[in-house]
Amino acid sequence: MTAHLIDGKAFSAKVRSNVAEDVSKLKDNHNIKPGLAVVIVGNDPASEIYVKNKVKQTAAVGMNSFHFEMPEETSQEELVAKVKELNADPAVNGILVQLPLPKHMDEAAIIETISPEKDVDGFHVVNSGLLATGGKGMVPCTPLGCILMLKDTLGDLSGKKAIVVGRSNIVGKPMAQLLLNESCTVTIAHSRTKNLEDEVRAADIVVAAVGRAEMVKGDWIKEGATVIDVGINRIPAPERGEGKTRVVGDVEFASAAERAHAITPVPGGVGPMTIACLLKNTVTATCYQNGIEI
């Protein structure tokens, strides 16, 4: 068996196209132009590249993009004040504070300052609680992208056995909840799970989000399973030259692809979906705030 590749680049382009259509409807039918505010503190190079992509893609789908750069030495009080200012700004429908923040800041406190209705990252405890109890709220972007790709690939997920390897608040826990909401039977595993390979072998759906390079071995994958690899890990690549690296996921891709029905590559799988789902969440937030269904 050679697995079908789940093309995150192509699928994210489709999501962004749908977002652009929804933005156009909001403008034409309601005279509303969604606005996304991104705040970055400090000069982390990876964060800067990521934020530039967010700003570019926000404008490309026709939304207002608000971009705020604050210096590394910004105090927590100053950042809280900026978030509160954006909470009160009717032109801003979504707020994203780029993580990680400088070490002198309390990330949880900053996230809790964001209005839950504008929390397009889906990290606020109110949104976490809504997801856990089946309510309507903002869903973290990466898990949302994963569930959209799974439903596109498999259709109805009801009754399937799923395992999520990883228990983070950003991916693992919300991913498990989304799968439960689709009537899957869900196991949450992690690096300390005993007999992890046996747990994985029982699953029709494997979502790997543990942050360890190629931790999930190919022969752990059940024949015909669908594999979503959230991991992004850099490992040495001496074959490319001294000091060179390459990016791999949390799953041994080549051997897993021989057994799986479908699998996401790394890179080019889950990654592109994160920004696309951020844009989708901004439209969702705009509709919630204005009592609109589109």
Secondary structure, 3 states (H helix, E strand, C coil): CCCEECCHHHHHHHHHHHHHHHHHHHHHHHCCCCEEEEEEECCCHHHHHHHHHHHHHHHHCCCEEEEEEECCCCCHHHHHHHHHHHHCCCCCCEEEECCCCCCCCCHHHHHHHCCHHHECCCCCHHHHHHHHCCCCCCCCHHHHHHHHHHHHHHCCCCCCEEEEECCCCCCHHHHHHHHHHCCCEEEEECCCCCCHHHHHHCCCEEEECCCCCCCECHHHCCCCCEEEECCCEEEECHHHCCCCEEEECCECHHHHHCCCCEECCCCCCCHHHHHHHHHHHHHHHHHHHHCCCC
